Amino acid sequence: MRLRVCWLMSVAAVCGFAQPDDSLLRPFEMNHRAAGASPVDVSFLLDPPAGRDGFIRIQGGHLARPNGQRMKFWGVHFTDWSRGSVMLPPKEDIPMYASTLARFGVNLVRLHFIDMDSPRGIIDARRNDSRGFDLDQLDRLDYLVAELKKRGIYVDLNLNVGRSYKEGDGVADYSKIRWGKGIILYDARLIELLREFSKAILTHVNPYTKTEYRNEPAVAIVEILNE
């Protein structure tokens, strides 16, 4: 025991006098705006435009293309939970983000929390209810989907994730239930509002793709309820 203590004290003493050499270290910065041609650009693995041959389907318990070929996704979220990030980028930045994702080989983007109030999501925050779209935010969403599709990146469209209810929604205890997780499984009014929102977004014509979202083959997945 005494020998072990002496050894630990010796190691601690040596470490205390040692100075780290960080002269060769350089900060790692992800500068997407300055990114150009790269030897690790794997966008050639994608098959643009997304949904070119039709909808992704289930075949033999697996995701598959219309021709039966297995489809595998390498995907990311689009949310604004990390510092400095945005859920729906400004339109001028969207091509940059889409190209960056393609360069990294990403072929699926999960559009998460889009049912939040603007300027985060597409719900019009100026209204006394959560039943209308912010047209500028909706335009960003449409353009994002179109640019992703152009590069062979599919979309996972989420319908109910972070919607907050307001007085005009006619929801009991609207100020107490927050996002209504769990409650939406059996509350008739919340179910009605979700159906209304789902119909509005899925029948919306994306002006950049000229297609309703329900008929858009670049939409690989539609999540009705998160969690």
Contacts in CASP RR format, 6 or more apart in sequence:
PFRMAT RR
TARGET T0000
AUTHOR 0000-0000-0000
METHOD contacts of the structure
MODEL  1
MRLRVCWLMSVAAVCGFAQPDDSLLRPFEMNHRAAGASPVDVSFLLDPPA
GRDGFIRIQGGHLARPNGQRMKFWGVHFTDWSRGSVMLPPKEDIPMYAST
LARFGVNLVRLHFIDMDSPRGIIDARRNDSRGFDLDQLDRLDYLVAELKK
RGIYVDLNLNVGRSYKEGDGVADYSKIRWGKGIILYDARLIELLREFSKA
ILTHVNPYTKTEYRNEPAVAIVEILNE
32 96 0 8 1.000
32 97 0 8 1.000
32 100 0 8 1.000
33 96 0 8 1.000
35 100 0 8 1.000
35 103 0 8 1.000
38 103 0 8 1.000
41 103 0 8 1.000
42 103 0 8 1.000
42 104 0 8 1.000
42 105 0 8 1.000
43 99 0 8 1.000
43 102 0 8 1.000
43 103 0 8 1.000
43 105 0 8 1.000
43 151 0 8 1.000
45 105 0 8 1.000
45 107 0 8 1.000
46 102 0 8 1.000
46 105 0 8 1.000
46 107 0 8 1.000
46 151 0 8 1.000
46 152 0 8 1.000
46 153 0 8 1.000
47 152 0 8 1.000
48 149 0 8 1.000
48 150 0 8 1.000
48 151 0 8 1.000
48 152 0 8 1.000
49 149 0 8 1.000
49 150 0 8 1.000
49 151 0 8 1.000
49 152 0 8 1.000
49 218 0 8 1.000
50 107 0 8 1.000
50 148 0 8 1.000
50 149 0 8 1.000
50 151 0 8 1.000
50 152 0 8 1.000
50 153 0 8 1.000
50 154 0 8 1.000
50 155 0 8 1.000
50 217 0 8 1.000
50 218 0 8 1.000
50 220 0 8 1.000
51 149 0 8 1.000
51 152 0 8 1.000
51 154 0 8 1.000
51 217 0 8 1.000
51 218 0 8 1.000
52 217 0 8 1.000
53 65 0 8 1.000
53 66 0 8 1.000
53 67 0 8 1.000
53 217 0 8 1.000
54 65 0 8 1.000
54 66 0 8 1.000
54 217 0 8 1.000
55 66 0 8 1.000
55 217 0 8 1.000
55 220 0 8 1.000
56 63 0 8 1.000
56 64 0 8 1.000
56 65 0 8 1.000
56 71 0 8 1.000
56 154 0 8 1.000
56 217 0 8 1.000
56 220 0 8 1.000
56 221 0 8 1.000
57 63 0 8 1.000
57 64 0 8 1.000
57 65 0 8 1.000
57 66 0 8 1.000
58 64 0 8 1.000
59 68 0 8 1.000
62 70 0 8 1.000
62 71 0 8 1.000
63 70 0 8 1.000
63 71 0 8 1.000
63 72 0 8 1.000
63 73 0 8 1.000
63 220 0 8 1.000
64 70 0 8 1.000
64 71 0 8 1.000
65 71 0 8 1.000
71 220 0 8 1.000
73 107 0 8 1.000
73 108 0 8 1.000
73 154 0 8 1.000
73 220 0 8 1.000
74 105 0 8 1.000
74 106 0 8 1.000
74 107 0 8 1.000
74 108 0 8 1.000
75 106 0 8 1.000
75 107 0 8 1.000
75 108 0 8 1.000
75 109 0 8 1.000
75 110 0 8 1.000
76 101 0 8 1.000
76 106 0 8 1.000
76 108 0 8 1.000
76 109 0 8 1.000
76 110 0 8 1.000
77 109 0 8 1.000
77 110 0 8 1.000
77 112 0 8 1.000
78 87 0 8 1.000
78 88 0 8 1.000
78 109 0 8 1.000
78 110 0 8 1.000
78 111 0 8 1.000
78 112 0 8 1.000
78 144 0 8 1.000
79 85 0 8 1.000
79 87 0 8 1.000
79 112 0 8 1.000
79 113 0 8 1.000
80 86 0 8 1.000
80 87 0 8 1.000
80 113 0 8 1.000
80 120 0 8 1.000
87 112 0 8 1.000
87 113 0 8 1.000
87 114 0 8 1.000
87 116 0 8 1.000
87 120 0 8 1.000
87 121 0 8 1.000
88 114 0 8 1.000
88 120 0 8 1.000
88 121 0 8 1.000
88 122 0 8 1.000
88 137 0 8 1.000
88 140 0 8 1.000
88 141 0 8 1.000
88 144 0 8 1.000
89 97 0 8 1.000
89 140 0 8 1.000
89 144 0 8 1.000
90 140 0 8 1.000
91 139 0 8 1.000
91 140 0 8 1.000
91 143 0 8 1.000
94 140 0 8 1.000
94 143 0 8 1.000
94 144 0 8 1.000
94 147 0 8 1.000
95 147 0 8 1.000
97 144 0 8 1.000
98 144 0 8 1.000
98 147 0 8 1.000
98 148 0 8 1.000
98 150 0 8 1.000
98 151 0 8 1.000
98 153 0 8 1.000
99 151 0 8 1.000
101 109 0 8 1.000
101 148 0 8 1.000
101 151 0 8 1.000
101 153 0 8 1.000
102 151 0 8 1.000
102 152 0 8 1.000
102 153 0 8 1.000
106 153 0 8 1.000
107 152 0 8 1.000
107 153 0 8 1.000
107 154 0 8 1.000
108 153 0 8 1.000
108 154 0 8 1.000
108 155 0 8 1.000
108 156 0 8 1.000
108 220 0 8 1.000
108 221 0 8 1.000
109 148 0 8 1.000
109 153 0 8 1.000
109 154 0 8 1.000
109 155 0 8 1.000
109 156 0 8 1.000
110 155 0 8 1.000
110 156 0 8 1.000
110 158 0 8 1.000
110 221 0 8 1.000
111 141 0 8 1.000
111 144 0 8 1.000
111 145 0 8 1.000
111 155 0 8 1.000
111 156 0 8 1.000
111 157 0 8 1.000
111 158 0 8 1.000
112 158 0 8 1.000
112 161 0 8 1.000
112 226 0 8 1.000
113 120 0 8 1.000
113 121 0 8 1.000
113 158 0 8 1.000
113 161 0 8 1.000
113 162 0 8 1.000
114 121 0 8 1.000
114 122 0 8 1.000
114 141 0 8 1.000
114 157 0 8 1.000
114 158 0 8 1.000
114 161 0 8 1.000
115 121 0 8 1.000
115 122 0 8 1.000
115 123 0 8 1.000
115 130 0 8 1.000
115 158 0 8 1.000
115 159 0 8 1.000
115 160 0 8 1.000
115 161 0 8 1.000
115 162 0 8 1.000
115 163 0 8 1.000
115 197 0 8 1.000
116 123 0 8 1.000
116 161 0 8 1.000
116 162 0 8 1.000
116 163 0 8 1.000
116 164 0 8 1.000
117 123 0 8 1.000
117 124 0 8 1.000
117 125 0 8 1.000
117 130 0 8 1.000
117 164 0 8 1.000
118 124 0 8 1.000
118 125 0 8 1.000
118 134 0 8 1.000
118 136 0 8 1.000
118 137 0 8 1.000
119 125 0 8 1.000
119 134 0 8 1.000
119 137 0 8 1.000
121 134 0 8 1.000
121 137 0 8 1.000
122 133 0 8 1.000
122 134 0 8 1.000
122 137 0 8 1.000
122 138 0 8 1.000
122 141 0 8 1.000
122 201 0 8 1.000
123 130 0 8 1.000
123 132 0 8 1.000
123 133 0 8 1.000
123 134 0 8 1.000
123 163 0 8 1.000
124 132 0 8 1.000
124 133 0 8 1.000
124 134 0 8 1.000
125 134 0 8 1.000
126 134 0 8 1.000
127 166 0 8 1.000
128 166 0 8 1.000
128 167 0 8 1.000
128 168 0 8 1.000
129 166 0 8 1.000
129 167 0 8 1.000
129 168 0 8 1.000
129 169 0 8 1.000
129 170 0 8 1.000
130 163 0 8 1.000
130 164 0 8 1.000
130 165 0 8 1.000
130 166 0 8 1.000
130 169 0 8 1.000
130 193 0 8 1.000
131 169 0 8 1.000
131 193 0 8 1.000
131 196 0 8 1.000
131 197 0 8 1.000
132 200 0 8 1.000
133 200 0 8 1.000
138 204 0 8 1.000
139 207 0 8 1.000
142 206 0 8 1.000
142 207 0 8 1.000
142 208 0 8 1.000
142 209 0 8 1.000
143 208 0 8 1.000
145 155 0 8 1.000
145 206 0 8 1.000
145 208 0 8 1.000
145 209 0 8 1.000
145 216 0 8 1.000
145 218 0 8 1.000
145 219 0 8 1.000
146 206 0 8 1.000
146 208 0 8 1.000
146 209 0 8 1.000
148 154 0 8 1.000
148 155 0 8 1.000
148 218 0 8 1.000
149 155 0 8 1.000
149 209 0 8 1.000
149 216 0 8 1.000
149 218 0 8 1.000
152 218 0 8 1.000
153 218 0 8 1.000
154 218 0 8 1.000
154 219 0 8 1.000
154 220 0 8 1.000
154 221 0 8 1.000
155 216 0 8 1.000
155 218 0 8 1.000
155 219 0 8 1.000
155 220 0 8 1.000
155 221 0 8 1.000
156 219 0 8 1.000
156 220 0 8 1.000
156 221 0 8 1.000
156 222 0 8 1.000
156 223 0 8 1.000
157 201 0 8 1.000
157 213 0 8 1.000
157 219 0 8 1.000
157 221 0 8 1.000
157 222 0 8 1.000
157 223 0 8 1.000
158 223 0 8 1.000
158 226 0 8 1.000
159 194 0 8 1.000
159 197 0 8 1.000
159 198 0 8 1.000
159 201 0 8 1.000
159 222 0 8 1.000
159 223 0 8 1.000
159 224 0 8 1.000
159 225 0 8 1.000
160 184 0 8 1.000
160 194 0 8 1.000
160 197 0 8 1.000
160 224 0 8 1.000
160 225 0 8 1.000
160 226 0 8 1.000
161 179 0 8 1.000
161 226 0 8 1.000
162 179 0 8 1.000
162 226 0 8 1.000
163 179 0 8 1.000
163 197 0 8 1.000
164 178 0 8 1.000
164 179 0 8 1.000
165 171 0 8 1.000
165 174 0 8 1.000
165 177 0 8 1.000
165 180 0 8 1.000
165 190 0 8 1.000
165 193 0 8 1.000
166 174 0 8 1.000
167 174 0 8 1.000
169 189 0 8 1.000
169 193 0 8 1.000
170 189 0 8 1.000
171 177 0 8 1.000
171 187 0 8 1.000
171 189 0 8 1.000
171 190 0 8 1.000
171 193 0 8 1.000
172 187 0 8 1.000
172 189 0 8 1.000
177 183 0 8 1.000
180 187 0 8 1.000
180 190 0 8 1.000
181 227 0 8 1.000
183 190 0 8 1.000
184 190 0 8 1.000
184 191 0 8 1.000
184 194 0 8 1.000
184 225 0 8 1.000
185 225 0 8 1.000
194 224 0 8 1.000
194 225 0 8 1.000
198 224 0 8 1.000
201 213 0 8 1.000
202 212 0 8 1.000
202 213 0 8 1.000
202 214 0 8 1.000
202 222 0 8 1.000
203 212 0 8 1.000
203 213 0 8 1.000
203 214 0 8 1.000
204 212 0 8 1.000
204 213 0 8 1.000
205 211 0 8 1.000
205 212 0 8 1.000
206 212 0 8 1.000
206 213 0 8 1.000
206 216 0 8 1.000
209 216 0 8 1.000
209 218 0 8 1.000
213 219 0 8 1.000
END
